[in-house]
Amino acid sequence: MKDCHAGLDPASTVESSARRWTPGRARGDRLLLLLVGAALCVAASAQPDATRQRELVRMVRQDCGSCHGMHLTGGLGPALTAARLGDWPLEALEATIRNGRPGTPMPGWAPMLSAEEARWIARQLQLGFPQEAR
């Protein structure tokens, strides 16, 4: 059996690793992590603008309400209230909105909604969906 460490000098391995690290590289690594983190925060907080939010509220109240009840308290489909959905994983609600529920009348809305819009709707449902502006 061949020894995979044969011929290696542990001191030289540590030294060569240490030579690769420099303060400038460390600053660059920190900057890269900061930029990636900032991009993720922006992506996570992306919301539809106020006009689109009003359109989405109307769509949910009208289109979803035709099955889930005009007050979203249930009908052909189950209630979409904060009390029922508040503890559901946000990702599961978003996936149901975008992909529907196979074997049920629940259609997928992905052709009409972006992922961010579906996430916004899911979050609003968990909080208690807003009333349509008059």
C-alpha positions in Angstrom: 0.0 0.0 0.0 1.4 3.3 -1.0 1.9 6.0 1.6 0.3 9.2 0.2 2.3 11.3 2.6 5.7 9.8 1.7 8.3 12.4 0.7 6.3 15.3 2.1 7.9 17.6 4.6 5.1 18.9 6.8 7.0 22.1 7.6 7.4 23.0 3.9 3.7 22.3 3.3 2.7 24.7 6.0 5.2 27.3 4.9 4.1 27.1 1.2 0.4 27.5 2.4 1.4 30.5 4.5 3.1 32.1 1.5 -0.1 32.0 -0.5 -2.0 34.1 2.1 -1.4 37.8 2.0 -3.1 40.7 3.8 -4.1 42.1 0.4 -5.7 38.7 -0.5 -7.5 38.7 2.8 -9.0 42.2 2.1 -10.0 41.0 -1.3 -11.7 37.9 0.1 -13.6 40.1 2.7 -14.7 42.5 0.0 -16.0 39.6 -2.2 -17.9 38.2 0.7 -19.4 41.6 1.5 -20.5 42.1 -2.1 -22.0 38.7 -2.4 -23.9 39.2 0.9 -25.2 42.6 -0.2 -26.4 41.1 -3.5 -28.2 38.3 -1.7 -29.9 40.9 0.6 -31.1 42.9 -2.3 -32.4 39.8 -4.1 -34.1 38.6 -0.9 -35.8 42.0 -0.4 -36.9 42.5 -4.0 -40.6 43.5 -4.0 -43.0 44.5 -6.7 -43.5 48.3 -6.9 -46.6 49.9 -5.5 -48.5 49.7 -8.8 -47.8 46.1 -9.3 -48.7 45.3 -5.6 -52.1 46.8 -6.2 -52.5 44.7 -9.4 -51.5 41.6 -7.4 -53.9 42.3 -4.6 -56.7 42.7 -7.2 -55.6 39.4 -8.9 -55.6 37.4 -5.7 -58.9 38.9 -4.5 -60.6 38.3 -7.9 -59.0 35.3 -9.4 -57.9 33.3 -6.4 -61.1 34.4 -4.6 -63.2 32.7 -7.2 -62.1 29.3 -5.6 -60.8 30.3 -2.2 -63.7 32.6 -1.4 -64.0 36.3 -2.0 -62.7 36.9 1.6 -60.1 34.1 1.1 -61.8 32.2 4.0 -62.4 29.1 1.8 -64.7 27.8 -0.9 -63.9 25.2 -3.5 -60.3 25.7 -2.3 -59.1 25.9 1.3 -58.9 29.2 3.3 -55.9 31.4 2.6 -55.9 33.1 5.9 -53.0 34.1 8.1 -54.3 31.8 10.8 -54.0 28.8 8.4 -50.9 29.8 6.5 -48.8 31.7 9.0 -46.7 28.7 10.0 -46.3 27.2 6.5 -42.8 27.5 5.0 -42.7 30.5 2.7 -41.0 28.5 -0.1 -43.8 25.9 0.0 -46.5 28.6 -0.5 -44.5 30.3 -3.2 -44.1 26.9 -5.0 -47.8 26.2 -4.8 -48.6 29.6 -6.2 -46.2 29.2 -9.1 -46.7 25.5 -9.8 -50.2 24.7 -8.6 -51.2 21.5 -7.0 -51.3 18.5 -9.3 -54.5 16.4 -9.1 -56.5 19.4 -7.8 -58.1 22.4 -9.5 -55.3 24.7 -8.3 -53.5 26.0 -11.4 -49.9 27.2 -11.5 -49.5 30.9 -12.0 -45.9 30.9 -13.1 -46.8 32.2 -16.6 -48.3 35.3 -15.0 -46.1 35.8 -12.0 -42.4 36.2 -11.4 -40.8 34.3 -8.5 -40.5 37.6 -6.5 -44.2 38.3 -7.1 -45.2 34.8 -6.0 -43.0 35.3 -2.9 -44.7 38.7 -2.1 -48.1 37.1 -2.4 -47.1 34.2 -0.2 -45.7 36.6 2.4 -48.9 38.7 2.3 -51.0 35.6 2.8 -49.0 34.7 5.9 -49.5 38.2 7.3 -53.2 38.6 6.4 -53.8 39.5 2.8 -54.6 43.2 2.2 -57.9 44.4 1.0 -58.3 45.7 -2.5 -57.9 49.5 -2.8 -61.1 51.3 -3.6 
